[in-house]
Each structure stands twice: as C-alpha cells, then as structure tokens.
Amino acid sequence: MLGYYIDLAVRSLKRSPGLTLLMILTVGFGVAASMVTYSVFRAVSGDPIPWKSSQLYVPQIEMWGPKGHGGAGDNGDPPDALDYTDAIALMRDHRAKYQSAMYMITPSVVPSEAGKHPINVMGHAVFNEFFAMTDAPFKYGSGWGAADDEQRAAVVVISEKLDQKLFGGANSVGKIIDVDGKDYRIVGVLNKWAPQPRFYDVVNTGGFTTNADDLFIPFMRAIDVSMANDGNTNCSEIPAQSGFKGLQLSSCIWISYMAQLDSTADAKTYKDYLDGYAREQQHSGRFAWAPNNRLRNLHDWLDAEHVVPTDTEVSLLVAIGLLVVCLVNTAGLLLAKFLRRSNEIGVRRAIGAPRAAIYAQFMVEAGIVGLSGGVLGLLLTGIGIHSVSWVLPKDIANLAHLDFELLLLTLVVAVVSTMLAGIYPTFRASRVQPAWQLKSN
C-alpha cells in the first residue's frame, strides 16, 4: 500500500512542477540555514573531555581586592588567572589528586640539520601531573615524573606534528632537541591532540585556536631559564621590578591553573582550603579583604568565561526562526495544493476510501517534499559550512564540519518538519465532504 501512495504522490507532484519546486526550495533553504548554524553551535558548545569534565576544577583567588572590581560588566568574581605567588603556593600545598599551574610559551626549536631555519612553536610550561589530569594521549613515551619537576630537568614532551617535522614521525623518545638555544631530552610524543575548546587554558586561547600545542616543558624549568610568558598578563598595578623576574614578584595574573577533584566532597574540601589560604594571606597582611574565591568545574568554568560566542547562539535562534517561517509557508502551499484536489478526494471518499487513507496519501506526499528538500538542504549545508569563515572568526569556523551525523540529522529534520507542516493541510483535505463534491460536479 505504501508503494501505491508513493506513486500517487509522485504523480501529484509532477502535475504542478512549479509549486513542487517552490516547496522543495523553501524546505531546503530553511533546513540548510538551521543545520549550518547548528554545526557551528555544536562545535563550540561541545564538552572537550566529557568523561572527566565534572572532575576538573579551576580555582580563582581574590588577590586584587576591591580595586580589581567596579568596571563595566563586573560581577564581583575574582580574577580568572593566578599570580606566581598563589600558583606556587597551591602547587606546594597539593590538595588535589592532580593539579598543574601552567603558562603559555612560544619558543624556537632549532633543527639539528645544518641550514634549516628555527621553527617557532607554541606550547605550555606545566607540571608533570598535567598529562594524567587532562588524559593527554601519547604516541611514544610518556610525560616526565615528579623528580624531573623537582630537579628542573631539561625534558620535553612534543606533539606528533613537531615529531614529524624533526624526525619524520619516528619514535624520538630519548633524542635531544634545541629549544631556545638549550638542549632538552624528549620523554614523550603526543598523538594528535587539539581539544576544542582548549579547556586547560581558556584564559589565553579564548577556548578556540587552530594552533595545537607543539611542546610542553616543566614549569619550574621554564621559570629558571626565564622563558617568557606569551599569554595574557593583567595587572592591577605596575610591577615594582621590570622583566620576567619582576612579573614573578608582582600581583599580575598570568598563570592558568587546573585541579582534578574526583568527588563533590573533595571539591568542598578544596574550596574550604582555598578560603583558609585566603584568610592566612589576610592575617599576614598581604590581603586586606575577606576571602572571595571561586571553584568551578569545567562546565561551569566554560560558561563563566563565555567560551560559546553569543553570536553563535543568536544565529542558531535566528536560523530556527527562519526554518519555522519556511515551514509555515510550506504548510500554506500544501494546503492550497491539497484543497485544489477536493474533487479527487470526494470521489475517493465516495467509493469507500476511509479518512485514514486520505491522511496516509497526503502525509506521504508531504514526506516526499521533505525528503527532496532535505537532499537540496544537504547540498546547501555543505556550501554553507565551507562559507561560515566569511562571517565567523577562522578559529571557530574551522570547527564546523559535515559528518554522517549531520547528514542524517539534516534529512530527518527536513522530512519530519515537512510532515509536521503537512498535518493541518492533510486534516483539512480529509474533511472534504464527498456529497458536496459530487453534487458540484
């Protein structure tokens, strides 16, 4: 019976090609607009480490006091990064299962082959627990150990990309590379790893970046060799001393921090520790204000930092609105098309066709329109995804992609939404009175 209804639907659509094409175009454009914006929204709002995000926390300490507040849009939150004094104190006290202070670096790597130019790379100075905390995937070797942190060892973990450039992708563990004129021993090579958003350092990356980290070196080693911070640095007052040493002695914030706390009880204990630490600083005279700390898990932290751009949320709502308008127009066109066939409906009802058969016939016709609009929508979605860089930042636009899930969703949305739009026209068509139509003929 379904084949019969499909045959009737195709015959009907062929009889009015102009109207059919208009409906398909309307559905196709509406679905494509919503799917393109959804693909962007899905990319920027996804959980970068869903199996662990509820266990990763970012501590914030109020080290500036009232003078750090009062600007436009200020919500009373403490700074979103730490100064050197507080970061080292938290690392020393070590109240989390895993934790790491970190800051962004952009050193140069000098290839061993003569005549090759230095390679400018991006990376982070971190502590050894960073790799276990973030579940960083290794292709060769592993991260360094706690002893390497304590000894300020000249060790390094590099990316698969940098390993490919320097060693052709071979296992380079144990080899020596020149970083800013100093030798470092490779202890690990990461597999391809560029989580989006860059959850472990949202402050410096804004959450999204097309550049993956090429190397990681021990935090205290970077401090010892004065490897400059290349991330954001914010100060409430001018440092008393200049240079990198002055930055360490100042209250300027430039260090990101993350801790792994496996339960809500652990998180409460850590928050109590932060408040106790702030009270100690208050009693020592360093802080002249009451504790005002925050401890947010990764999901709440990404929300607080507004990692999902507002314009993508607005665009998604606008696109959904456009889809609704397109479906309303499609419903109007289907209603006009179905009611023009009142004579046919009257004859079918007069010879015994039940209303359920009329419903089935016209819903199948609406479904075929939706499927055709979905196929057109797939083509337009592909074009749209490759064009979003014209209206969105490149780092965000590059995250949008057309995969099987989006292909399937586009077709499902097109068919289901068109069939929903066809419910009222089908209802009206099924209510045609056979006697009136036969009498009028």
C-alpha positions as CSV (number, residue, x, y, z in Angstrom):
1,M,0.0,0.0,0.0
2,L,2.9,2.4,0.7
3,G,4.1,1.9,-2.8
4,Y,0.7,2.9,-4.1
5,Y,0.7,6.1,-2.0
6,I,4.2,7.0,-3.2
7,D,3.0,6.5,-6.8
8,L,0.1,8.8,-6.2
9,A,2.3,11.4,-4.5
10,V,4.8,11.4,-7.4
11,R,2.0,11.8,-10.0
12,S,0.5,14.6,-8.0
13,L,3.8,16.5,-7.6
14,K,4.6,16.1,-11.3
15,R,1.2,17.7,-12.2
16,S,2.3,21.0,-10.6
17,P,6.1,21.2,-11.0
18,G,6.3,24.9,-10.3
19,L,4.6,24.6,-6.9
20,T,6.6,21.4,-6.1
21,L,9.9,23.2,-6.9
22,L,8.9,26.2,-4.7
23,M,8.1,23.9,-1.7
24,I,11.4,22.0,-2.1
25,L,13.4,25.2,-2.3
26,T,11.6,26.6,0.8
27,V,12.3,23.5,2.8
28,G,15.9,23.2,1.5
29,F,16.9,26.7,2.4
30,G,15.2,26.6,5.8
31,V,16.8,23.3,6.8
32,A,20.2,24.3,5.4
33,A,20.3,27.6,7.4
34,S,19.4,25.8,10.6
35,M,21.9,22.9,10.0
36,V,24.8,25.2,9.2
37,T,24.3,27.3,12.3
38,Y,23.7,24.1,14.4
39,S,27.0,22.7,13.1
40,V,28.8,25.7,14.4
41,F,27.0,25.8,17.7
42,R,27.6,22.0,18.2
43,A,31.3,22.5,17.6
44,V,31.8,25.4,20.0
45,S,29.4,24.1,22.8
46,G,30.7,20.6,22.9
47,D,32.3,19.1,26.0
48,P,36.0,18.7,25.2
49,I,36.5,15.9,27.8
50,P,33.0,14.6,28.7
51,W,34.2,11.6,30.7
52,K,36.1,13.8,33.1
53,S,34.8,17.4,32.9
54,S,32.8,17.1,36.2
55,Q,36.1,16.2,38.0
56,L,38.2,19.1,36.6
57,Y,38.1,22.4,38.5
58,V,39.5,25.8,38.1
59,P,40.3,27.7,41.4
60,Q,40.1,31.5,41.5
61,I,41.6,33.6,44.3
62,E,40.8,37.2,45.0
63,M,44.3,38.7,45.1
64,W,43.4,42.2,44.0
65,G,40.6,43.1,46.4
66,P,38.1,45.9,45.8
67,K,40.5,47.8,43.5
68,G,40.1,45.0,41.0
69,H,36.4,45.5,40.6
70,G,34.0,48.2,39.6
71,G,34.4,48.1,35.8
72,A,31.5,47.8,33.3
73,G,30.0,44.3,33.5
74,D,31.9,43.4,36.7
75,N,30.1,40.6,38.5
76,G,32.3,40.5,41.6
77,D,34.2,37.4,40.5
78,P,37.9,37.2,41.4
79,P,40.5,37.3,38.6
80,D,40.3,34.4,36.1
81,A,44.0,33.5,36.5
82,L,46.6,33.4,39.3
83,D,49.7,35.3,40.0
84,Y,53.0,33.5,40.5
85,T,52.9,33.6,44.4
86,D,49.5,32.0,44.7
87,A,50.0,29.4,41.9
88,I,53.2,28.2,43.5
89,A,51.6,28.1,47.0
90,L,48.7,25.9,45.7
91,M,51.2,23.6,43.9
92,R,53.3,23.3,47.1
93,D,50.2,22.5,49.3
94,H,49.0,20.0,46.8
95,R,45.4,19.4,48.0
96,A,44.1,17.8,44.8
97,K,44.6,14.4,43.2
98,Y,46.2,16.0,40.2
99,Q,46.9,19.7,39.6
100,S,49.1,21.9,37.5
101,A,49.9,25.5,37.1
102,M,50.7,26.4,33.5
103,Y,51.5,29.3,31.3
104,M,51.8,29.8,27.5
105,I,55.2,29.8,25.8
106,T,56.3,30.3,22.2
107,P,60.0,29.3,22.0
108,S,62.0,28.4,18.9
109,V,63.1,24.9,18.1
110,V,66.4,24.7,16.1
111,P,66.6,21.6,13.8
112,S,69.8,19.6,14.1
113,E,70.3,19.6,10.3
114,A,72.6,22.4,9.2
115,G,71.0,25.1,7.1
116,K,67.4,24.6,8.4
117,H,65.7,27.6,9.9
118,P,64.4,27.6,13.5
119,I,60.8,26.6,14.0
120,N,58.6,28.9,16.0
121,V,56.3,26.7,18.1
122,M,53.5,27.2,20.7
123,G,53.3,25.3,23.9
124,H,52.9,25.4,27.7
125,A,55.1,25.2,30.7
126,V,53.3,22.7,33.0
127,F,53.8,20.3,35.9
128,N,54.1,16.5,35.5
129,E,50.5,15.8,36.7
130,F,49.1,17.8,33.8
131,F,49.2,14.8,31.4
132,A,47.4,12.4,33.7
133,M,44.9,15.2,34.6
134,T,44.0,16.0,31.0
135,D,44.3,12.4,29.7
136,A,46.7,13.6,27.1
137,P,47.2,10.7,24.6
138,F,50.8,9.6,24.0
139,K,52.0,8.0,20.8
140,Y,55.5,7.3,22.2
141,G,56.9,7.5,25.7
142,S,55.1,9.4,28.5
143,G,55.2,12.6,30.5
144,W,58.1,13.3,32.9
145,G,58.0,12.4,36.6
146,A,57.7,14.4,39.8
147,A,61.5,14.1,40.3
148,D,62.0,15.9,37.0
149,D,59.8,18.8,38.2
150,E,61.8,19.0,41.5
151,Q,65.2,18.9,39.6
152,R,64.1,21.4,36.9
153,A,65.1,18.8,34.4
154,A,65.6,19.7,30.8
155,V,63.0,17.4,29.4
156,V,60.2,17.9,26.9
157,V,57.1,16.4,25.5
158,I,56.5,17.2,21.9
159,S,53.5,16.9,19.5
160,E,53.1,14.4,16.7
161,K,53.3,17.3,14.3
162,L,56.7,18.5,15.6
163,D,58.0,15.0,15.7
164,Q,57.1,14.6,12.1
165,K,58.9,17.9,11.2
166,L,62.0,17.0,13.1
167,F,62.3,13.2,12.9
168,G,59.9,12.2,10.1
169,G,57.4,10.7,12.6
170,A,59.8,8.2,14.1
171,N,59.9,7.3,17.8
172,S,62.0,10.2,19.0
173,V,62.0,9.4,22.7
174,G,65.5,9.9,24.1
175,K,66.6,12.3,21.4
176,I,67.8,15.8,22.1
177,I,66.3,19.0,20.6
178,D,67.4,22.6,20.9
179,V,64.8,24.8,22.4
180,D,65.7,28.5,22.6
181,G,69.4,27.5,22.5
182,K,69.3,24.9,25.2
183,D,69.2,21.1,24.9
184,Y,66.1,19.2,26.0
185,R,65.6,15.4,26.1
186,I,62.4,14.2,24.6
187,V,60.5,11.9,27.0
188,G,57.2,11.6,25.2
189,V,55.4,12.3,21.9
190,L,51.7,13.1,21.9
191,N,49.3,11.7,19.5
192,K,47.2,14.2,17.5
193,W,45.6,16.2,20.3
194,A,43.9,19.6,20.0
195,P,40.8,19.6,22.2
196,Q,38.2,22.2,21.3
197,P,37.6,24.2,23.3
198,R,41.2,24.3,24.7
199,F,39.8,23.6,28.1
200,Y,43.1,23.6,30.1
201,D,43.9,27.2,29.2
202,V,40.7,29.1,28.2
203,V,42.1,32.4,29.5
204,N,44.9,32.5,27.0
205,T,43.3,30.9,24.0
206,G,39.7,32.1,24.4
207,G,38.8,28.5,24.1
208,F,39.4,28.0,20.4
209,T,42.6,28.1,18.4
210,T,43.7,26.5,15.2
211,N,47.2,26.1,16.6
212,A,47.9,22.9,18.6
213,D,50.5,22.9,21.4
214,D,53.8,21.6,19.9
215,L,55.7,21.1,23.2
216,F,55.4,21.0,26.9
217,I,58.3,21.6,29.3
218,P,58.5,21.5,33.1
219,F,57.0,24.7,34.7
220,M,59.9,25.4,37.1
221,R,62.5,24.7,34.3
222,A,60.8,27.4,32.2
223,I,60.9,29.8,35.2
224,D,64.6,29.0,35.8
225,V,65.6,29.8,32.2
226,S,63.3,32.9,32.1
227,M,61.2,31.5,29.3
228,A,58.8,34.4,28.7
229,N,55.0,34.2,29.1
230,D,53.3,34.6,25.7
231,G,49.8,34.6,27.1
232,N,47.6,37.2,28.7
233,T,49.1,39.3,31.5
234,N,46.8,41.5,33.5
235,C,47.9,43.8,36.4
236,S,46.1,45.9,38.9
237,E,49.3,47.9,39.5
238,I,52.6,48.4,37.7
239,P,55.2,45.7,38.9
240,A,57.9,47.1,41.1
241,Q,60.6,45.5,39.0
242,S,60.9,45.1,35.3
243,G,61.3,41.9,33.3
244,F,60.3,38.4,33.9
245,K,61.6,38.4,37.4
246,G,59.5,41.4,38.2
247,L,56.5,39.6,36.8
248,Q,57.0,36.8,39.2
249,L,57.2,39.2,42.2
250,S,54.1,41.2,41.2
251,S,50.4,40.6,41.7
252,C,49.9,40.4,37.9
253,I,47.9,37.4,36.8
254,W,49.3,35.3,34.0
255,I,49.2,31.7,35.2
256,S,46.3,29.3,34.5
257,Y,45.5,26.6,37.0
258,M,43.5,23.4,37.0
259,A,42.9,20.6,39.6
260,Q,41.3,17.2,39.5
261,L,38.9,16.5,42.3
262,D,37.1,13.2,42.0
263,S,34.0,13.9,44.1
264,T,31.8,16.7,45.4
265,A,33.2,16.1,48.9
266,D,36.7,16.6,47.5
267,A,35.6,19.8,45.8
268,K,34.1,21.1,49.1
269,T,37.3,20.3,50.9
270,Y,39.4,22.1,48.3
271,K,37.1,25.1,48.4
272,D,37.5,25.2,52.2
273,Y,41.2,25.0,51.7
274,L,41.1,28.0,49.3
275,D,39.2,30.1,51.8
276,G,41.6,29.1,54.6
277,Y,44.5,30.0,52.4
278,A,42.9,33.4,51.7
279,R,42.3,34.0,55.4
280,E,46.0,33.2,56.1
281,Q,47.0,35.8,53.5
282,Q,44.6,38.3,55.1
283,H,46.1,37.7,58.6
284,S,49.6,38.0,57.2
285,G,48.7,41.5,55.8
286,R,49.0,40.5,52.2
287,F,45.2,40.7,51.6
288,A,43.2,43.5,53.3
289,W,39.8,41.9,52.4
290,A,37.8,38.9,53.3
291,P,38.1,35.7,51.1
292,N,36.3,35.9,47.8
293,N,37.2,32.7,46.0
294,R,35.6,30.6,43.4
295,L,36.0,26.9,42.5
296,R,34.2,26.0,39.3
297,N,34.1,22.6,37.5
298,L,35.0,22.7,33.8
299,H,31.4,23.0,32.5
300,D,30.7,26.0,34.8
301,W,34.1,27.5,34.0
302,L,33.5,27.4,30.3
303,D,30.1,29.1,30.9
304,A,31.7,31.7,33.2
305,E,34.3,32.5,30.6
306,H,31.6,32.8,27.8
307,V,33.5,30.3,25.7
308,V,30.4,29.8,23.5
309,P,30.2,33.1,21.5
310,T,27.0,34.9,21.9
311,D,26.6,35.5,18.2
312,T,26.5,31.7,17.5
313,E,23.6,31.3,20.0
314,V,21.8,34.2,18.4
315,S,22.5,32.9,14.9
316,L,21.1,29.5,15.9
317,L,17.9,31.1,17.2
318,V,17.5,33.2,14.1
319,A,18.1,30.1,11.8
320,I,15.5,28.1,13.8
321,G,13.1,31.1,13.3
322,L,13.8,31.1,9.6
323,L,13.0,27.3,9.5
324,V,9.7,27.9,11.2
325,V,8.8,30.6,8.7
326,C,9.7,28.3,5.8
327,L,7.6,25.5,7.3
328,V,4.6,27.9,7.7
329,N,5.0,28.9,4.1
330,T,5.3,25.2,3.1
331,A,2.1,24.4,5.1
332,G,0.3,27.2,3.1
333,L,1.5,25.8,-0.2
334,L,0.5,22.2,0.8
335,L,-2.9,23.5,1.9
336,A,-3.5,25.2,-1.4
337,K,-2.3,22.1,-3.3
338,F,-4.4,19.6,-1.4
339,L,-7.6,21.7,-1.5
340,R,-7.3,22.0,-5.3
341,R,-7.8,18.3,-5.3
342,S,-11.1,18.3,-3.5
343,N,-12.8,16.6,-6.4
344,E,-10.4,13.7,-6.4
345,I,-10.7,13.4,-2.6
346,G,-14.5,13.4,-2.9
347,V,-14.5,10.7,-5.5
348,R,-12.1,8.5,-3.4
349,R,-14.2,9.0,-0.3
350,A,-17.5,8.2,-2.2
351,I,-16.1,4.9,-3.4
352,G,-15.2,3.9,0.1
353,A,-11.8,5.2,0.9
354,P,-11.5,5.9,4.7
355,R,-10.1,9.1,6.0
356,A,-7.1,7.2,7.2
357,A,-6.2,6.5,3.6
358,I,-6.5,10.2,2.7
359,Y,-4.2,11.0,5.7
360,A,-1.7,8.4,4.5
361,Q,-1.7,9.6,0.9
362,F,-1.1,13.3,1.7
363,M,1.4,12.7,4.5
364,V,3.4,10.5,2.1
365,E,3.3,13.4,-0.4
366,A,4.5,15.8,2.3
367,G,7.2,13.4,3.2
368,I,8.5,13.2,-0.3
369,V,8.6,17.0,-0.5
370,G,10.5,17.0,2.8
371,L,13.0,14.3,1.5
372,S,13.6,16.2,-1.7
373,G,14.1,19.4,0.3
374,G,16.4,17.5,2.6
375,V,18.6,16.4,-0.3
376,L,18.8,20.0,-1.5
377,G,19.4,21.1,2.1
378,L,22.4,18.7,2.2
379,L,24.0,20.4,-0.8
380,L,23.3,23.9,0.7
381,T,24.5,22.8,4.1
382,G,27.8,21.7,2.6
383,I,28.2,25.0,0.8
384,G,27.2,26.9,3.9
385,I,29.7,25.1,6.2
386,H,32.5,26.0,3.8
387,S,31.4,29.6,3.8
388,V,31.0,30.3,7.5
389,S,34.5,31.7,7.7
390,W,33.1,34.8,5.9
391,V,31.1,35.7,8.9
392,L,32.8,34.0,11.9
393,P,36.3,34.0,13.2
394,K,38.6,31.4,11.5
395,D,39.3,29.5,14.7
396,I,35.6,28.9,15.2
397,A,34.6,28.5,11.5
398,N,37.2,25.7,11.1
399,L,35.5,23.6,13.8
400,A,32.3,23.3,11.8
401,H,32.2,20.2,9.6
402,L,29.8,18.0,7.7
403,D,29.8,14.4,9.1
404,F,27.5,11.4,8.9
405,E,25.6,12.5,12.0
406,L,24.9,16.0,10.5
407,L,23.9,14.4,7.1
408,L,21.4,12.1,8.8
409,L,20.1,14.9,11.0
410,T,19.5,17.2,8.0
411,L,17.4,14.6,6.3
412,V,15.5,13.7,9.4
413,V,14.8,17.4,10.2
414,A,13.7,18.0,6.6
415,V,11.3,15.1,6.4
416,V,9.9,15.3,10.0
417,S,9.4,19.1,9.9
418,T,7.7,19.0,6.4
419,M,5.4,16.2,7.6
420,L,4.5,18.3,10.7
421,A,3.8,21.2,8.3
422,G,1.5,18.9,6.3
423,I,-0.6,17.8,9.3
424,Y,-3.1,20.7,9.1
425,P,-3.4,20.7,5.2
426,T,-4.0,16.9,5.4
427,F,-6.5,17.4,8.1
428,R,-8.4,19.9,6.0
429,A,-8.2,17.6,3.0
430,S,-9.6,14.7,4.9
431,R,-12.6,16.7,5.9
432,V,-13.8,17.2,2.4
433,Q,-17.4,16.1,2.1
434,P,-17.9,13.6,-0.8
435,A,-21.6,14.6,-1.3
436,W,-20.7,18.3,-1.8
437,Q,-18.0,17.5,-4.3
438,L,-20.2,15.0,-6.3
439,K,-23.1,17.4,-6.4
440,S,-20.9,20.3,-7.5
441,N,-19.7,18.1,-10.4
